Amino acid sequence: MTVIDAHHHFWRVAAQDQPWRDDRHDAIARDYAPADLATELAAAGVDQTVLIQSVDESVENDRLLQYAEEAPYVGAVVGWLPLQDPAAARAEWKRVGGAFQGVRCLVGREPLDWLDPELFAELAAAGVSWDVVPVTAEQTDAVIKLAQSVPGLRIVVDHLGRPPIDSDGWDPWAGRLAQLAASPQVALKVSLGIDLLTALPAWPDHLDRYVSWAAECFGSDRLMIASNWPVVLLTASYQEAWSALRSVVERTVDDPAAVLGGTAARYYRTKGQP
């Protein structure tokens, strides 16, 4: 079994502006490079990773490609496209797209009324996946509508769709997850995003019911484990977070091997995949 960490970043703080980072995130306000992660992966028994963009700018794609050359463990790269502007997205894809297995842009809580089925159909035809974190009802509806319009598009929802773990809540998150799972090409990452990691005082010890619900909705073959390193360092070390996530997966899903690597390998066409 190839174990894959399906979501992490590298960055150099002097090289790009990170508008999503503020004074609550001083713990991660430093450079993170391939060598920093290599020792963590070896200790955790992780074979490959999926490198994800963290800044919305063209030069980020160049950085990602350089990082992937430096880090042989990177099995796939999710680059940036200005998806709000189809013409600009096509131009950037023509420039660097062939090197990417997936694309995304940062959306926050903004409406996704700009999603263009024609552009995403072209990306789907190129075998490219789309990463997104829909956290509002309007965003969820937009993602579902796109999934129905472009059934060939592999969609990956990051960070469990932002479960309300910090308030021990349930709905409307649980309902939105079930709605997303009804589209068979949508997959979900078992990971925590920066909003939740900022809100939590420590790594949560009550993930089981949230991951269990995700497994009930999506099944093992549409779940993938992911660290979100180095953002995860806001609440836990890589080893602590990975061990906790893997333990939850092994307790709550019927096919841990799929979640630990199989799904990511299929959705991102990682190294070694046809």
TILODREN-716942 format. One record per residue (C-alpha): residue number from 1; x, y, z. Coordinates in steps of 0.05 Angstrom, whole numbers, plus 32768, in hexadecimal, padded with zeros to 4 digits. Layout:
drense,c1,c2,c3
NUM,X,Y,Z
...
//
This chain:
drense,c1,c2,c3
1,8000,8000,8000
2,8019,8045,7FED
3,8009,8077,8025
4,7FFA,80BD,800B
5,7FF4,80FE,8031
6,7FC1,811F,8003
7,7FCA,8168,8017
8,8006,8191,802C
9,802A,81D2,8019
10,806F,81F1,8013
11,807D,823B,8015
12,80B0,8271,801F
13,8092,82AB,8045
14,80BC,82E0,8022
15,80A9,82C6,7FDE
16,805E,82D0,7FE1
17,8027,82F3,8007
18,7FFA,82C3,802E
19,7FB9,82EA,803B
20,7F9A,82AF,8060
21,7FD0,82B3,8096
22,7FCB,82E6,80CF
23,7FE8,82F3,8114
24,7FC6,82B4,812F
25,7FF3,828B,8101
26,8038,82A1,8118
27,804A,8258,8126
28,804B,824A,80DB
29,8068,828D,80C4
30,80A8,826F,80AA
31,80C2,8249,806D
32,80AE,8201,8061
33,80D7,81DB,802E
34,80DA,8193,8013
35,8112,817F,8042
36,80E8,8193,807F
37,80B1,8163,806C
38,80DC,8129,8055
39,80F0,8114,809C
40,80A8,8118,80B4
41,808F,80EC,807B
42,80C4,80B8,8089
43,80B3,80B5,80D3
44,8068,80B0,80C4
45,8070,807B,808E
46,8054,80A7,8056
47,806B,8096,8010
48,804F,80CD,7FE4
49,802E,8111,7FEB
50,8001,8141,7FC5
51,801D,8187,7FC4
52,7FE8,81BD,7FC5
53,7FEB,8207,7FB1
54,7FE3,823A,7FE9
55,7FE6,827C,7FC3
56,7FBD,8295,7F89
57,7FF1,82AD,7F58
58,8013,8294,7F1A
59,8059,8291,7F39
60,803E,8260,7F6D
61,8038,822D,7F35
62,8082,8235,7F25
63,8093,822C,7F6E
64,8069,81ED,7F73
65,808C,81CE,7F37
66,80D0,81DE,7F55
67,80BC,81C0,7F98
68,80A3,8181,7F75
69,80E7,817A,7F53
70,810A,8180,7F96
71,80DC,814F,7FBA
72,80D9,810A,7F99
73,80A2,80F6,7FCA
74,8071,8127,7FAA
75,8043,80FA,7F82
76,8015,8130,7F67
77,800E,817C,7F66
78,7FCE,81A5,7F6B
79,7FDE,81E8,7F4B
80,7FBB,822B,7F47
81,7F8D,8243,7F11
82,7F65,8284,7F10
83,7F25,825D,7F09
84,7EFA,829B,7F10
85,7F16,82B2,7ECC
86,7F11,827A,7E99
87,7F3C,829D,7E65
88,7F74,82AA,7E98
89,7F6C,8263,7EB2
90,7F75,8246,7E6D
91,7FB3,8270,7E61
92,7FD3,825B,7EA3
93,7FC0,8212,7E95
94,7FE1,8216,7E51
95,8020,8231,7E72
96,8029,81FE,7EAA
97,7FEC,81D2,7EAF
98,8008,8192,7E93
99,8032,8189,7ED2
100,7FF6,818B,7F01
101,7FC7,8153,7F16
102,7F96,8183,7F36
103,7F85,81CD,7F3C
104,7F64,81FC,7F6D
105,7F60,8244,7F83
106,7F51,825F,7FC9
107,7F07,826F,7FD1
108,7EFB,827D,801B
109,7EB1,8288,8024
110,7EA5,82AF,7FE3
111,7E6C,8299,7FB6
112,7E7F,8268,7F80
113,7E4F,8284,7F4D
114,7E89,828C,7F1C
115,7E93,8241,7F11
116,7E96,8235,7EC6
117,7E81,81EF,7EB1
118,7EA3,81F6,7E6D
119,7EE7,8206,7E8D
120,7EE0,81CD,7EBF
121,7ECB,819D,7E87
122,7F0D,81AD,7E65
123,7F33,81A0,7EA5
124,7F0E,815E,7EAF
125,7F1F,8149,7E68
126,7F68,8156,7E79
127,7F61,8127,7EB5
128,7F69,815E,7EE8
129,7F46,8160,7F2C
130,7F2B,819D,7F50
131,7F37,81AB,7F9B
132,7F06,81D7,7FC0
133,7EEB,81E2,8007
134,7EA1,81F3,8004
135,7E8D,820C,8049
136,7E4C,8230,803C
137,7E09,8217,8021
138,7E12,8243,7FE3
139,7E57,8228,7FD5
140,7E3F,81E0,7FDF
141,7E06,81EB,7FAE
142,7E36,8208,7F7B
143,7E66,81CD,7F81
144,7E2C,819C,7F7A
145,7E12,81C0,7F3E
146,7E56,81BE,7F1D
147,7E5E,8174,7F2D
148,7E1C,8165,7F0C
149,7E2E,8190,7ECF
150,7E73,8170,7EC7
151,7E6D,8128,7EDF
152,7EB3,8118,7EC6
153,7ED4,814B,7EF5
154,7EF6,812D,7F32
155,7EE7,815C,7F6C
156,7F0D,8159,7FAE
157,7EEF,817B,7FEB
158,7F27,818F,801A
159,7F2A,818C,8066
160,7EE9,8165,8073
161,7EC3,81A1,8059
162,7ED2,81C6,809B
163,7EAD,819D,80CF
164,7E95,81C5,810D
165,7EC4,819F,813C
166,7ED5,81DD,8163
167,7E8C,81E5,817A
168,7E7E,819A,817B
169,7E49,81A9,8147
170,7E2A,817F,8110
171,7DFA,819F,80E0
172,7DF9,81C0,80AE
173,7E3E,81A2,80A1
174,7E25,815A,80A2
175,7DED,8168,8072
176,7E1B,818D,8042
177,7E4C,8152,8042
178,7E14,8122,8030
179,7DFE,814F,7FF7
180,7E45,8152,7FDB
181,7E4E,8107,7FE1
182,7E11,80FC,7FB6
183,7E3C,8110,7F7A
184,7E66,80D1,7F6E
185,7EA4,80F6,7F55
186,7EAC,811F,7F95
187,7EE1,8108,7FC7
188,7EF2,8123,800C
189,7F33,812E,8032
190,7F38,8117,807A
191,7F5E,8154,8092
192,7F54,8196,80B7
193,7F59,81DB,8098
194,7F76,821B,80B2
195,7F34,8238,80CA
196,7F28,81FD,80F7
197,7F70,81F5,810C
198,7F71,823E,8121
199,7F31,8236,8149
200,7F47,81F7,816E
201,7F73,81FE,81AD
202,7F92,81B9,819F
203,7F8B,817E,8171
204,7F43,8164,8178
205,7F38,8121,819B
206,7EF1,8118,8181
207,7EFA,8110,8136
208,7EDC,80CB,8132
209,7E93,80DE,8128
210,7EA4,8111,80F2
211,7ED0,80E0,80CC
212,7E9D,80A9,80D6
213,7E68,80D4,80B6
214,7E97,80E5,807D
215,7EA3,809B,8072
216,7E58,808D,8073
217,7E4C,80C2,803F
218,7E88,80B8,8011
219,7EA1,8071,801E
220,7EEA,8060,8024
221,7EF7,8066,7FDA
222,7EE8,80B0,7FDB
223,7F0E,80C3,8019
224,7F57,80D5,801E
225,7F83,80E6,805B
226,7FA9,8127,805B
227,7FD4,814D,808C
228,7FCE,8195,8074
229,8016,819F,808A
230,8031,81D1,809D
231,7FEF,81F2,80AF
232,7FE1,81B8,80DE
233,801C,81CE,8109
234,7FED,8202,8127
235,7FD2,81CB,8154
236,7FFE,818D,814D
237,803F,8172,8132
238,803E,814C,80F1
239,8047,810A,8115
240,8010,8118,8148
241,7FDE,812E,8113
242,7FEE,80F5,80E3
243,7FEA,80C0,8119
244,7FA8,80DC,8131
245,7F8A,80E0,80EB
246,7FA2,809A,80D9
247,7F86,807D,8119
248,7F42,809D,810D
249,7F41,8082,80C6
250,7F53,803C,80DC
251,7F1B,803E,8110
252,7EE4,805B,80E6
253,7EE9,8044,809D
254,7EE1,8000,807E
255,7F1D,8004,804F
256,7F55,802D,806F
257,7F84,801D,8036
258,7F59,8045,8006
259,7F59,8082,8034
260,7FA3,807C,8043
261,7FB7,807D,7FFA
262,7F89,805D,7FC7
263,7F58,8096,7FBF
264,7F8E,80CB,7FB9
265,7FB5,80A1,7F86
266,7F76,809B,7F5B
267,7F5D,80E2,7F60
268,7FA1,8103,7F56
269,7FC1,80CF,7F28
270,7FFE,80CE,7F54
271,8042,80B3,7F3E
272,803C,806A,7F2C
273,7FF3,806F,7F18
274,7FDC,8062,7ED0
//
